[in-house]
Amino acid sequence: MPAANAPRASRRPRATRTAPPLGSLTQAAHRETVTCGPCGSERVTQLSMSLTDGTPVRFVSCHVCEERTWTSDTGPITVDAVLDRTRKQ
């Protein structure tokens, strides 16, 4: 029996996942160039995430005109559709 303070051996190796590069909200040199569709401003916040149902989406919020958009691999998603996909079953 292993000692009480001994580290446990891993049962199986974890798959290595390559994370997308992180952007920066404060350092322009580390930001992706994304513009707001309606006003063209580059002053946007962009977040990539997965909704509760597993749908990968990109959320973009403009600091100038306050436009907010949700986009999946298939195109734009309405706020109502995002809310439906994030409800727990």
N, C-alpha and C positions, 0 to 999 in steps of 0.2 A: 504494500500500500504506500503511495507517495506521501511525503512529508506534508504537513498542513500548509506550510508557506511556499511549497515548491510550485513553480509555474506549470499550468496545465498545457499539455501538448495539443496543438491544433489537430482537429479530427480530419480536416481536409483543407487543402490549400484554397485560398480565396482567388477568384478570378481578378486579374488586374483590369481595372476600368480606366480608360483614358478620359479624364475630365476636360471639358472645353476650357479654353483659356479664360481666365478671369479678366473682366474689364475693370475700369475704374471710373467712379463718378467724379473724382477730384483731379485726376491727372490726365490731361488731354492726350498725352502721348500713348496712354494705355487703353484708350477708348476705341471701340468700333465706331466708324462713322455711320450713324443712323440719323435720318431726318424725319421730321413730322410730315405726314402726307398732306394735310390741309394747308399748313403755313410754311413748310420748308425749313423750319428751325432745326438746328443741330442740338439745341438745349433740351434733350430728352433723357429719360431714364428708361433703360431696357432691362427686363428680367426674363430669363428662361426658366421654365418650371414645368412640372407635370401636374395635371389636374387629378382629382381624386379617382377618376375612372381610368387614369393612366395616359391620357392624351397629352403629348408634349406641346406646349404653347410658348409663345413669346408675347410678353406684355410690354407695350411702349406707352409712356405717358409724357406728354409735351409740357414743358415748364412755361411756354409762352402762351399758347392758346388753350391749354388744358385738355386737349384731345387725348382720349385713351383708346387704344386698340388692342385686341387679342388676335393672334394669328397662329394657326396650326400648319402642318405640312400641306394641308389641302386648301388653305386660304384663310380669309378673315372669319372670325367667330363672333357672333353677337354676345352682348353681356348676358342676355337671358340664357343662351346656350351654355356659356361658361358656368353660370349658376346651376343649371340643370346637371352638368357634368361633375360638379363639386359636391352635390348633395350625397350624403351617406345613404346607402340602400337599406 
